[in-house]
Amino acid sequence: MATRVPDAFLDLFHKKSFAHLATLMPDGGPQVTPVWCDFDGTHVLINSAKGRQKDKNLRREPRVALSIQDPENPYRYLEVRGRVVSITEDGASAHIDRLAKRYMGVDKYPLAKPGEVRVIYKILPEATSTMG
């Protein structure tokens, strides 16, 4: 069942707030990666490259948890637990460029590797918790 992200924490998606995304490895162990994140009003959006460990994990097991920390107050954060409901390459290159503008102040994502295929993962929040 979907849950709303609390309005008082939506500002985290407009700042340079890093999220720590937890996925599950094939053996069931956790894997955590710092990621840029976005919000479309319903889903938390994560962008990565096809073939990375988190990509493999998310394609196999859609359950995730992530915490987004306020860069201005490290004691304020939003935790989201949910599942990936969509994985798409459509619009992913433009999306990573928009994230690069927010996080790095550049118009084009500068860290792309030759042949890299960008992917957007839409995470539907099923539970949230907050601090601060």
N, C-alpha and C positions, 0 to 999 in steps of 0.2 A: 504494500500500500504506500503510495507517494505521500510525502510530507512537505510542507512549505519550509523554505529557508527563512528564518526570522528576519523581518524587515530591518531590525536594528543592526544586522550584520551584513546586509547587502553591500555596504560600503567597502568591504574587504575585496570585492570583485572589481573595484575601480582603482585600487591602490596597487603598489608593487608587492602584493601579499603572496608569498610562496606557500604552496600547499605541500604536505607530505602525504603521498599516495601509497597506501598499503594494498598490495595484491598478494595472491597466494601462488606459491611455487608448486610444481607438479607433486612434490612430496607433502604438500599441505603446510609447509613452513611459510612464514611471512617474508615479503620483500618490500622495502620502503624506498621511495624515490622522491626527492624534491622536484616539484613541477610547477609550471605556470598554470593558472586556472582562469576560467571565465564562467559566466552564468548567463543563460538565455531566458531567464524568467521561470523556467521549470527544471532545467538540467544544469548540472555542473559540467563544464566542458574542459577536457584535457586534450592536449595535442602532443603527439609523439611521432616517432619514425617507425614504420613497419619493420618488423624483425627484431626489435629490441626486446629485452627480457619482459618489460611490463606489457608490451604488445602481445607477446606469446601468452603471458599469464592471463590477460584480460580476454583474449579470444577463447581460452580454455575454461576459465572460471570468472563469471561476471561480477561476483561479490567483491566490494571494495570498502575501504574506509579511508577518509582523508581528514587531515586537520589543516586549517588555514589560519595562520598566525598574523595578527595585526603588526605590520612593521613599525608602527609608532608606539605600540604598547604590547610587549611580548607576553603579558599576562592576559591578554584578550584574544580569544580564538573561537573559531567555529569548527565543530566536528560534524562530519557528514558520513553516515553509513548508508550504503545503497548498492545499486547494481548497474552495470553498463547495459543500456537498452538499445544502443545503436553504435555501430562502428562504421565510419565512412571516410573515404579519401576525398569526396566531393567538397570543395571549398577549404580543404585543410591547409593548402599553401597560403591562401589569403588570410586564413585564421592565424597561422603562426606569425605572419607579418604584422597583423594587428596586435598580437601579444608582444612581439618584439618592440613595437612602438611604445606600449605601456611600460614594459619592464626594462628596456634598454635605451629608449629614446631614439630608435632608428626606424627608418621606413621599411627596410627589408631585413628579414631574419638572416644574420651574417654567419651562422654556425652550421648551415646545411652542408652535408657531405655530397659529393657527386653521386647521382643515381638514387639519392634518398627519396623515399615516398612518405609523405606526411599523412597522418591519420588523426581524425577527431573521434574521441570517445565521449558519448553522452551518458552521464551518470544520473539516474533518477534517485533523488534522496528518499530514503525510507525511514530514516531517523536522524535527528540532529541533537546536538547538545552544545552549550555555549559556556563561556567564562568571560567575565569582564563587562 
